[in-house]
Amino acid sequence: MDNQGDENCFEFAFDNPLFSDRVLQIEVTDETLVDKQINSSTTKKLKKRKIKKKKIQEADENKVEVRVKHVHVNSAVLAAQSAFFYKLFSNGMRDSNNKCETSLKVKMSEEAPLKELLHFINTRKFSSIDTSDYHSLLAILILADKYEVIQCMKYCVELLLRLPMTQESALLYLELPPSVSMNMEVQPLMDASKKHLVACYIDIEKSQSELMNLSIVGLEMILSSDHILPGTEDDVSEVIIDWARHHYPNVEERREVLSSLITRFVRFPYLSCKQLRKFLDFEDINRATLLESITDALLFKDEHLRKKNALASIDSTNKQFIERSYTWRPIKVVESETPMPHSVVYFNLSRSECASLFPSETIETQSFPVGGHTFYLQAFSKENNSSLSHSFGIWLYLVKSEKISASCRWAVRKNPDKFFIDVVNGSHTLDFGDPITCLIPHGLHS
């Protein structure tokens, strides 16, 4: 007898009549044949009489021939490892002269995984599968969940985590049935899959063409992550729109899917006002669905910085108010047309972010419009040639335009409770690639 030192190994008893008190009668059904019969007979019968489809399916399934296999099992061994078999063997009586036959109906695709599952319950190992084949392991994992064999689920997850993670396997894991994916034993596999997938698509802009080929589950996993690096939240919303148009040519289906994805995964408070306006008139989205999100976003943009931080920390499950790590830093822009077109731009930097610019890094903002032209800001740190000190400041860049004249007022405050202090005022000539520079006095940014 093998594995004599393992008190949990009952390999000697598996399918051995001498140590068995039950016979599993496994009825194997060809699900492809069932589907064909259901589709053909259901269509014909529905035309003749109005009866429920469920009853037709049940009747058709009974007509499908099944292949029967018998396996001798020890009910105590199976019941100890499986809540399903515990309940199954707890029902009914056993004839004193004959071993009780217990029927188990399975699909053809479940036959091989079931054999491995029963073998594992008795031996703590699989009999013949290739443990480097994640398709085979997933089939056993799904069946182990169905029959509530926790130890087998843990073992499958352990083996799967040993295999190299690929985009294909990560997506396959994430598309497991909810009953499996939400199981506590499977969470390490789900977490590893999400981490791998996000790492593959962390740069949304560079990965946009690959994102179009993802399933909706894969896209949702990426969009729900706080670790992706989009240029702006506008870019995130455009990826969703492009993906929906690619996968759902039917307008009604696209509107339903797109409205759901946009409301759940776009962080509206960090969309530009231009993008918010676009959504108000966007035909591919149910406008009524978005009105509340757009209203909340506009109110958030108008809030005090400290209150914004408080909102972001109140409900950790609601990611709407949590800022992603954008390539282009979000800003607040207040536009006005009187007495002349002008904008007030608020660019918030923390003390640690200012320190991270040393010795020669930059942080760029999202672009913003003023008077028909587009601009962006860039915070910088640079070494002074005439001394050993460093300068900190803000550059104002003009985006793709001819030379213009602009009047600028620069003001700085050290924290939200302080008043703004004017640093530079005046009129400037601004050309593409040649920014206006505002140096921040050392005492105001240190």
RODO-2510 file (C-alpha; in nm, 4 decimals, decimal comma):
residues 446
     n   res          X          Y          Z
     1     m     0,0000     0,0000     0,0000
     2     d     0,1467     0,3399    -0,1045
     3     n     0,1735     0,6495     0,1179
     4     q     0,1421     0,4543     0,4412
     5     g     0,2782     0,7497     0,6346
     6     d     0,0034     0,9829     0,5090
     7     e    -0,3016     0,9442     0,7286
     8     n    -0,5137     1,1395     0,4785
     9     c    -0,4269     0,9158     0,1818
    10     f    -0,6838     0,6534     0,0896
    11     e    -0,5501     0,5557    -0,2502
    12     f    -0,5834     0,1890    -0,1581
    13     a    -0,9601     0,2349    -0,1119
    14     f    -1,0351     0,4317    -0,4285
    15     d    -1,2598     0,2326    -0,6649
    16     n    -1,1890    -0,0784    -0,4548
    17     p    -1,5035    -0,2802    -0,3699
    18     l    -1,3405    -0,4191    -0,0552
    19     f    -1,3177    -0,0754     0,1070
    20     s    -1,6241     0,0878    -0,0473
    21     d    -1,9771     0,1216     0,0809
    22     r    -2,1218     0,3117    -0,2126
    23     v    -2,1281     0,2941    -0,5899
    24     l    -2,1360     0,6211    -0,7805
    25     q    -2,3395     0,5804    -1,0964
    26     i    -2,1985     0,8568    -1,3156
    27     e    -2,4280     0,9449    -1,6041
    28     v    -2,2295     1,1272    -1,8715
    29     t    -2,4326     1,3448    -2,1087
    30     d    -2,3132     1,4907    -2,4383
    31     e    -2,4057     1,8571    -2,3857
    32     t    -2,3570     1,9394    -2,7556
    33     l    -2,6215     1,6817    -2,8452
    34     v    -2,8544     1,8198    -2,5787
    35     d    -2,8169     2,1716    -2,7164
    36     k    -2,8941     2,0581    -3,0701
    37     q    -3,2067     1,8698    -2,9640
    38     i    -3,3273     2,1553    -2,7463
    39     n    -3,2859     2,4107    -3,0253
    40     s    -3,4623     2,2033    -3,2925
    41     s    -3,7490     2,0582    -3,0905
    42     t    -3,8122     2,3756    -2,8956
    43     t    -3,8544     2,5796    -3,2106
    44     k    -4,0999     2,3314    -3,3622
    45     k    -4,3084     2,2848    -3,0485
    46     l    -4,3318     2,6545    -2,9711
    47     k    -4,4943     2,7111    -3,3087
    48     k    -4,7598     2,4455    -3,2378
    49     r    -4,8424     2,5267    -2,8795
    50     k    -4,7555     2,7821    -2,6161
    51     i    -4,5705     2,5987    -2,3424
    52     k    -4,2746     2,7025    -2,1362
    53     k    -3,9300     2,6506    -2,2790
    54     k    -3,8074     2,5058    -1,9514
    55     k    -4,0467     2,2105    -1,9755
    56     i    -3,9433     2,1427    -2,3345
    57     q    -3,5768     2,1433    -2,2392
    58     e    -3,6405     1,8974    -1,9576
    59     a    -3,8318     1,6662    -2,1888
    60     d    -3,5618     1,6807    -2,4555
    61     e    -3,2819     1,6125    -2,2100
    62     n    -3,4557     1,2931    -2,1044
    63     k    -3,4450     1,1705    -2,4655
    64     v    -3,0668     1,2088    -2,4917
    65     e    -2,8800     0,8836    -2,4441
    66     v    -2,6265     0,8860    -2,1619
    67     r    -2,3149     0,6843    -2,0990
    68     v    -2,3049     0,5302    -1,7520
    69     k    -1,9912     0,4585    -1,5496
    70     h    -1,9677     0,3051    -1,2041
    71     v    -1,7070     0,3943    -0,9429
    72     h    -1,6765     0,2299    -0,6007
    73     v    -1,6289     0,4935    -0,3285
    74     n    -1,6106     0,5182     0,0461
    75     s    -1,8812     0,7613     0,1543
    76     a    -1,6958     0,8624     0,4719
    77     v    -1,3874     0,9668     0,2743
    78     l    -1,5879     1,1701     0,0218
    79     a    -1,8183     1,3251     0,2823
    80     a    -1,5203     1,4323     0,4948
    81     q    -1,3739     1,6326     0,2052
    82     s    -1,6880     1,7562     0,0285
    83     a    -1,9952     1,9271     0,1687
    84     f    -2,1747     1,8288    -0,1516
    85     f    -2,1130     1,4563    -0,1030
    86     y    -2,1917     1,4855     0,2674
    87     k    -2,5380     1,6128     0,1824
    88     l    -2,5740     1,3657    -0,1050
    89     f    -2,4942     1,0623     0,1101
    90     s    -2,7072     1,1912     0,3982
    91     n    -3,0212     1,1455     0,1848
    92     g    -3,1868     0,8073     0,1348
    93     m    -3,1362     0,4633     0,2878
    94     r    -2,8911     0,1878     0,2064
    95     d    -3,0140    -0,1637     0,1380
    96     s    -2,8576    -0,4057     0,3881
    97     n    -2,7816    -0,6606     0,1182
    98     n    -2,6547    -0,4322    -0,1573
    99     k    -2,4285    -0,1343    -0,1742
   100     c    -2,6279     0,1806    -0,2332
   101     e    -2,6024     0,3237    -0,5827
   102     t    -2,5950     0,7019    -0,5961
   103     s    -2,6502     0,8726    -0,9302
   104     l    -2,4454     1,1686    -1,0414
   105     k    -2,5222     1,3460    -1,3694
   106     v    -2,2330     1,5230    -1,5412
   107     k    -2,1618     1,6722    -1,8805
   108     m    -1,9080     1,5075    -2,1078
   109     s    -1,6693     1,7981    -2,0505
   110     e    -1,6863     1,7270    -1,6749
   111     e    -1,6072     1,3556    -1,6973
   112     a    -1,2268     1,3768    -1,6913
   113     p    -1,2151     1,6556    -1,4277
   114     l    -1,4531     1,4533    -1,2060
   115     k    -1,2251     1,1499    -1,2292
   116     e    -0,9328     1,3674    -1,1169
   117     l    -1,1412     1,5235    -0,8395
   118     l    -1,2431     1,1858    -0,6966
   119     h    -0,8828     1,0689    -0,7218
   120     f    -0,7629     1,3785    -0,5362
   121     i    -1,0155     1,3333    -0,2541
   122     n    -0,8688     0,9884    -0,1910
   123     t    -0,5013     1,0494    -0,2655
   124     r    -0,4308     1,4253    -0,2351
   125     k    -0,2921     1,4216    -0,5889
   126     f    -0,4085     1,4022    -0,9484
   127     s    -0,3758     1,0833    -1,1477
   128     s    -0,2971     1,1656    -1,5078
   129     i    -0,3397     1,5339    -1,6001
   130     d    -0,0597     1,7603    -1,7111
   131     t    -0,0226     2,0052    -1,4212
   132     s     0,1391     2,2570    -1,6574
   133     d    -0,1848     2,2794    -1,8573
   134     y    -0,3892     2,5580    -1,7004
   135     h    -0,6977     2,4644    -1,9039
   136     s    -0,7095     2,1221    -1,7342
   137     l    -0,6457     2,2721    -1,3913
   138     l    -0,9201     2,5296    -1,4414
   139     a    -1,1683     2,2575    -1,5374
   140     i    -1,0904     2,0739    -1,2106
   141     l    -1,1047     2,4012    -1,0133
   142     i    -1,4539     2,4777    -1,1440
   143     l    -1,5725     2,1261    -1,0621
   144     a    -1,4091     2,1385    -0,7169
   145     d    -1,6105     2,4530    -0,6503
   146     k    -1,9292     2,2830    -0,7742
   147     y    -1,8772     1,9847    -0,5419
   148     e    -1,7376     2,1993    -0,2576
   149     v    -1,3972     2,0297    -0,2278
   150     i    -1,2022     2,3130    -0,0658
   151     q    -0,8677     2,1337    -0,0439
   152     c    -0,8744     2,0589    -0,4153
   153     m    -0,9521     2,4229    -0,4923
   154     k    -0,6511     2,5308    -0,2866
   155     y    -0,4309     2,2776    -0,4649
   156     c    -0,5455     2,3900    -0,8105
   157     v    -0,4808     2,7555    -0,7235
   158     e    -0,1364     2,6636    -0,5889
   159     l    -0,0471     2,4824    -0,9128
   160     l    -0,1843     2,7630    -1,1313
   161     l     0,0174     3,0244    -0,9441
   162     r     0,3333     2,8232    -1,0147
   163     l     0,2746     2,8500    -1,3897
   164     p     0,4014     3,1515    -1,5856
   165     m     0,1304     3,4187    -1,5985
   166     t     0,0437     3,5388    -1,9487
   167     q    -0,2153     3,7822    -2,0789
   168     e    -0,4160     3,4872    -2,2120
   169     s    -0,4130     3,2960    -1,8831
   170     a    -0,4797     3,6089    -1,6745
   171     l    -0,7901     3,6871    -1,8808
   172     l    -0,9045     3,3262    -1,8558
   173     y    -0,8738     3,3333    -1,4754
   174     l    -1,0610     3,6623    -1,4510
   175     e    -1,3447     3,5212    -1,6613
   176     l    -1,4109     3,2338    -1,4216
   177     p    -1,7760     3,1997    -1,3116
   178     p    -1,8610     3,4361    -1,0222
   179     s    -1,9220     3,1445    -0,7852
   180     v    -1,5595     3,0436    -0,8388
   181     s    -1,3878     3,3820    -0,8682
   182     m    -1,5515     3,5173    -0,5517
   183     n    -1,4466     3,2160    -0,3457
   184     m    -1,1937     3,3057    -0,0774
   185     e    -0,9633     3,0197    -0,1805
   186     v    -0,9369     3,1598    -0,5342
   187     q    -0,8596     3,5199    -0,4382
   188     p    -0,4772     3,4815    -0,4592
   189     l    -0,5187     3,3725    -0,8219
   190     m    -0,7570     3,6581    -0,8998
   191     d    -0,5271     3,9139    -0,7371
   192     a    -0,2237     3,7865    -0,9303
   193     s    -0,4228     3,7949    -1,2562
   194     k    -0,5380     4,1535    -1,1994
   195     k    -0,1848     4,2636    -1,1120
   196     h    -0,0412     4,1017    -1,4246
   197     l    -0,3089     4,2425    -1,6530
   198     v    -0,2702     4,5963    -1,5182
   199     a     0,1081     4,5699    -1,5601
   200     c     0,0554     4,4742    -1,9265
   201     y    -0,1728     4,7715    -1,9932
   202     i    -0,0453     5,0224    -1,7376
   203     d     0,0220     5,2837    -2,0051
   204     i    -0,3257     5,3384    -2,1483
   205     e    -0,2060     5,5546    -2,4368
   206     k     0,0540     5,3048    -2,5619
   207     s    -0,1762     5,0058    -2,5096
   208     q    -0,4881     5,1500    -2,6720
   209     s    -0,4903     4,9210    -2,9769
   210     e    -0,4381     4,6092    -2,7598
   211     l    -0,7146     4,7209    -2,5239
   212     m    -0,9631     4,7055    -2,8106
   213     n    -0,9214     4,3251    -2,8220
   214     l    -0,9977     4,2676    -2,4538
   215     s    -1,3185     4,1128    -2,3262
   216     i    -1,5438     4,3279    -2,1117
   217     v    -1,4166     4,1492    -1,7979
   218     g    -1,0553     4,2296    -1,8833
   219     l    -1,1371     4,5925    -1,9602
   220     e    -1,3251     4,6314    -1,6321
   221     m    -1,0329     4,4897    -1,4319
   222     i    -0,7937     4,7418    -1,5860
   223     l    -1,0241     5,0426    -1,5519
   224     s    -1,0977     4,9640    -1,1864
   225     s    -0,7274     4,9748    -1,0981
   226     d    -0,5671     5,2739    -0,9261
   227     h    -0,2300     5,1850    -1,0800
   228     i    -0,2852     5,2532    -1,4494
   229     l    -0,1155     5,5628    -1,5898
   230     p    -0,3483     5,7463    -1,8290
   231     g    -0,2617     6,0850    -1,9707
   232     t    -0,5886     6,2287    -1,8394
   233     e    -0,9273     6,0993    -1,7294
   234     d    -1,0552     6,2195    -2,0677
   235     d    -0,8298     5,9535    -2,2228
   236     v    -0,9875     5,6848    -2,0043
   237     s    -1,3356     5,7830    -2,1199
   238     e    -1,2289     5,7842    -2,4863
   239     v    -1,0817     5,4327    -2,4524
   240     i    -1,4175     5,3104    -2,3207
   241     i    -1,6060     5,4797    -2,6060
   242     d    -1,3733     5,3337    -2,8709
   243     w    -1,3920     4,9862    -2,7128
   244     a    -1,7746     4,9920    -2,7044
   245     r    -1,7952     5,1024    -3,0682
   246     h    -1,5549     4,8237    -3,1644
   247     h    -1,7476     4,5478    -2,9849
   248     y    -2,1086     4,6650    -3,0101
   249     p    -2,2121     4,7799    -3,3596
   250     n    -2,5788     4,7698    -3,2534
   251     v    -2,6673     5,1174    -3,1230
   252     e    -2,9073     5,0060    -2,8490
   253     e    -2,6704     4,7429    -2,7115
   254     r    -2,3811     4,9883    -2,7256
   255     r    -2,5776     5,2569    -2,5424
   256     e    -2,6597     5,0165    -2,2585
   257     v    -2,3053     4,8815    -2,2207
   258     l    -2,1383     5,2186    -2,2665
   259     s    -2,3598     5,3926    -2,0106
   260     s    -2,2776     5,1228    -1,7560
   261     l    -1,9012     5,1346    -1,8183
   262     i    -1,8820     5,5149    -1,8189
   263     t    -2,0755     5,5602    -1,4934
   264     r    -1,8831     5,2857    -1,3109
   265     f    -1,5269     5,3420    -1,4258
   266     v    -1,4824     5,7032    -1,5354
   267     r    -1,3841     5,9350    -1,2493
   268     f    -1,5998     6,2289    -1,3470
   269     p    -1,4495     6,4858    -1,1044
   270     y    -1,1224     6,4630    -1,2996
   271     l    -1,2721     6,4989    -1,6464
   272     s    -1,2149     6,8276    -1,8211
   273     c    -1,5113     7,0628    -1,8582
   274     k    -1,4851     7,0079    -2,2322
   275     q    -1,5373     6,6327    -2,1873
   276     l    -1,8258     6,6871    -1,9450
   277     r    -1,9960     6,9035    -2,2065
   278     k    -1,9384     6,6309    -2,4664
   279     f    -2,1181     6,3747    -2,2514
   280     l    -2,4213     6,6014    -2,2199
   281     d    -2,4746     6,5837    -2,5965
   282     f    -2,3328     6,2359    -2,6633
   283     e    -2,5885     6,0178    -2,8452
   284     d    -2,4226     5,6857    -2,7608
   285     i    -2,4882     5,7329    -2,3867
   286     n    -2,8101     5,7646    -2,1929
   287     r    -2,7934     6,1287    -2,0839
   288     a    -3,0209     6,0801    -1,7821
   289     t    -2,7793     5,8165    -1,6486
   290     l    -2,4907     6,0635    -1,6513
   291     l    -2,6578     6,3777    -1,5158
   292     e    -2,5985     6,2909    -1,1507
   293     s    -2,2319     6,2046    -1,2133
   294     i    -2,1759     6,5261    -1,4085
   295     t    -2,3440     6,7347    -1,1370
   296     d    -2,1308     6,5720    -0,8673
   297     a    -1,8202     6,6369    -1,0753
   298     l    -1,8963     7,0071    -1,1171
   299     l    -1,9660     7,0456    -0,7444
   300     f    -1,6421     6,8635    -0,6650
   301     k    -1,4420     7,0927    -0,8925
   302     d    -1,5807     7,3890    -0,7018
   303     e    -1,4892     7,2507    -0,3599
   304     h    -1,2032     7,3605    -0,1386
   305     l    -0,8902     7,1416    -0,1759
   306     r    -0,9108     7,0191     0,1839
   307     k    -1,2742     6,9160     0,1383
   308     k    -1,1807     6,7329    -0,1813
   309     n    -0,9259     6,5276     0,0102
   310     a    -1,1861     6,4557     0,2761
   311     l    -1,4375     6,3373     0,0143
   312     a    -1,1770     6,1078    -0,1386
   313     s    -1,1070     5,9451     0,1983
   314     i    -1,4652     5,9120     0,3294
   315     d    -1,5666     5,6137     0,1162
   316     s    -1,2712     5,4031     0,0069
   317     t    -1,4996     5,1801    -0,2030
   318     n    -1,6138     5,4729    -0,4190
   319     k    -1,3245     5,5594    -0,6469
   320     q    -1,4982     5,8518    -0,8179
   321     f    -1,3152     6,1055    -0,6019
   322     i    -0,9749     5,9312    -0,6014
   323     e    -0,7223     6,0880    -0,8359
   324     r    -0,5279     5,8527    -1,0612
   325     s    -0,1572     5,8950    -1,1410
   326     y    -0,2116     6,0988    -1,4547
   327     t     0,0692     6,1782    -1,6970
   328     w    -0,0820     6,5264    -1,7326
   329     r    -0,1682     6,6785    -1,3968
   330     p    -0,5361     6,7813    -1,3434
   331     i    -0,5988     7,1512    -1,2838
   332     k    -0,8972     7,3641    -1,1983
   333     v    -0,9892     7,6285    -1,4560
   334     v    -1,2415     7,9083    -1,4023
   335     e    -1,3292     8,0741    -1,7340
   336     s    -1,4785     8,4193    -1,7868
   337     e    -1,5619     8,6349    -2,0896
   338     t    -1,5806     8,9723    -1,9150
   339     p    -1,4308     9,2273    -1,9251
   340     m    -1,2264     9,0216    -2,1739
   341     p    -1,1696     8,6450    -2,2257
   342     h    -0,9572     8,5190    -1,9368
   343     s    -0,9147     8,2166    -1,7141
   344     v    -0,8009     8,1578    -1,3578
   345     v    -0,5962     7,8370    -1,3429
   346     y    -0,5334     7,6574    -1,0117
   347     f    -0,2312     7,4244    -1,0121
   348     n    -0,1885     7,2399    -0,6793
   349     l     0,1431     7,0831    -0,5824
   350     s     0,2245     6,9192    -0,2509
   351     r     0,5503     6,9866    -0,0688
   352     s     0,6717     6,6332    -0,1482
   353     e     0,5935     6,6832    -0,5182
   354     c     0,7956     7,0035    -0,5235
   355     a     1,0836     6,8194    -0,3573
   356     s     1,0595     6,5360    -0,6127
   357     l     1,1370     6,7828    -0,8936
   358     f     1,4939     6,8215    -0,7631
   359     p     1,7345     6,8347    -0,9376
   360     s     1,5840     6,8625    -1,2891
   361     e     1,2418     6,6988    -1,3164
   362     t     0,9141     6,8461    -1,4418
   363     i     0,5388     6,8037    -1,3870
   364     e     0,3078     6,9005    -1,6727
   365     t    -0,0606     6,9880    -1,6481
   366     q    -0,3515     6,9140    -1,8727
   367     s    -0,4050     7,1708    -2,1430
   368     f    -0,6641     7,4459    -2,1003
   369     p    -0,8255     7,6987    -2,3387
   370     v    -0,8161     8,0771    -2,3119
   371     g    -0,9453     8,3146    -2,5793
   372     g    -0,9358     8,0585    -2,8568
   373     h    -0,5831     7,9411    -2,7758
   374     t    -0,4626     7,6346    -2,5826
   375     f    -0,2019     7,6402    -2,3065
   376     y    -0,0475     7,4142    -2,0446
   377     l     0,1711     7,4650    -1,7378
   378     q     0,4926     7,2903    -1,6423
   379     a     0,6477     7,2978    -1,2951
   380     f     1,0266     7,2634    -1,3022
   381     s     1,3455     7,2630    -1,1016
   382     k     1,6797     7,3555    -1,2530
   383     e     2,0339     7,4271    -1,1405
   384     n     2,1508     7,7857    -1,1640
   385     n     2,4642     7,8204    -1,3755
   386     s     2,5939     8,1160    -1,1769
   387     s     2,5691     7,9418    -0,8396
   388     l     2,5254     7,6065    -0,6720
   389     s     2,1597     7,6750    -0,5928
   390     h     1,8466     7,5507    -0,7697
   391     s     1,5488     7,7412    -0,8987
   392     f     1,1864     7,6300    -0,8805
   393     g     0,9233     7,7749    -1,1080
   394     i     0,6360     7,7384    -1,3552
   395     w     0,6478     7,7620    -1,7312
   396     l     0,3421     7,8641    -1,9362
   397     y     0,3442     7,7043    -2,2803
   398     l     0,1394     7,7865    -2,5879
   399     v     0,0160     7,4799    -2,7819
   400     k     0,0525     7,4894    -3,1625
   401     s    -0,0271     7,8491    -3,2385
   402     e     0,1284     8,1607    -3,3865
   403     k     0,2915     8,4224    -3,1677
   404     i     0,0437     8,6031    -2,9395
   405     s     0,0469     8,8655    -2,6657
   406     a    -0,0831     8,7620    -2,3238
   407     s    -0,1262     8,9341    -1,9917
   408     c    -0,0344     8,7067    -1,6999
   409     r    -0,0628     8,7326    -1,3249
   410     w     0,1167     8,4692    -1,1157
   411     a     0,0214     8,4187    -0,7517
   412     v     0,1347     8,1592    -0,4967
   413     r     0,0201     8,0378    -0,1548
   414     k     0,1923     7,7876     0,0740
   415     n    -0,1252     7,6132     0,1936
   416     p    -0,5017     7,6323     0,1311
   417     d    -0,5612     7,8475     0,4403
   418     k    -0,3292     8,1267     0,3266
   419     f    -0,3892     8,4158     0,0872
   420     f    -0,2345     8,4219    -0,2572
   421     i     0,0780     8,6359    -0,2912
   422     d     0,1482     8,7986    -0,6275
   423     v     0,4811     8,6932    -0,7765
   424     v     0,4811     8,8230    -1,1354
   425     n     0,2452     9,0490    -1,3280
   426     g     0,2732     9,1832    -1,6799
   427     s     0,2200     9,1430    -2,0529
   428     h     0,4258     8,8948    -2,2501
   429     t     0,4786     8,7810    -2,6049
   430     l     0,4214     8,4091    -2,6237
   431     d     0,5364     8,1834    -2,9054
   432     f     0,5071     7,8073    -2,9597
   433     g     0,7987     7,6366    -2,7813
   434     d     0,9065     7,9567    -2,6046
   435     p     0,7312     7,9703    -2,2647
   436     i     0,6702     8,2464    -2,0140
   437     t     0,8697     8,1758    -1,6981
   438     c     0,7634     8,2425    -1,3405
   439     l     1,0306     8,1752    -1,0777
   440     i     0,8901     8,1036    -0,7303
   441     p     1,0835     8,2695    -0,4434
   442     h     1,2484     8,0107    -0,2193
   443     g     1,0450     8,0995     0,0887
   444     l     0,7154     8,0312    -0,0888
   445     h     0,7836     7,6749    -0,1993
   446     s     1,0086     7,5375     0,0724
***
